[in-house]
Amino acid sequence: MTDNLLLISNMLMYATPLILAGLGGVISEKSGVVNLALEGIMTIGAFAAAAVAFATGNVWLGFFAAGVAGSLLALLHAVSTVAFKADQTISGVALNFVGPGLAIFFSRIFFGAVRSDPVQARFPRLANVFPSLADSVFNFSFMFVIAIILVIAMYIFLYKTKWGLRIIAIGEHPAAADTLGVNVNATRFFCVLASGVLAGFGGAAFTLSIVSIFAPNVIAGAGFIALAAVIFGKWSPHGLLGACLIFGFFQALAIRLRGYDLPVPLQVITIMPYILTIIILVLFVGKSVAPKAVGIPYKKGA
């Protein structure tokens, strides 16, 4: 595989967990609930995927286990923010500590250390099924295919179905949606749980497709980059996809530049994707219009 094809392949690889977690951020914030806990949910998802795939040898069981683990952590966020009207930012930040803490705790029990043993089960690349694609740009992981399918599915769900339009209406004007008979809190509860499942899938993308091992720092800020991609993508699935491809490209470029003798410290190259995240937030956060009711707990009749 040529260097350019390898760069594109790595771009898609690093964009995949961002797309999956970012979709979770989109559906949660479209309903009006800020989910800052994507980092913590991805971490617990990464552990669950590694543990189940290691124990069973089945990559699909590991993948779905990550979704279940992510939904359980998101359940705490839903209960605190939707049921008890807690501050959404504080709840999300707290879960970013709870998620990694639980992952390390269970890793010590399951693997006897904070790091897992190498996971042999991993998602195959297309070339494993279609050898003719081995030296083409289409030789990417099946995990990326799943991410693209979910982007398309969420776009159709949000903009082409009555349930999706109700979610959008709740995020913009929950009181008006309530008067039309839409259960605002139940819908928000569902969306937060869905965001947990998707962010858990994002964590699984690391341990089942990228590094094949769980470690406490395996997510390395990807949850926060996914949140930035949600803003940069203007809270839409297709906009998120484009933003994640940009972030994935710079992550892949940083990896590639490590192989060159550049007059720049390696640490500067490593943090380049994170610097890009900050720059994009500064330049675009004021131009992106969030759902009007995002971050505001809904109280019937208030």
Beta strands, then each sheet from edge to edge (+ up, - down):
end
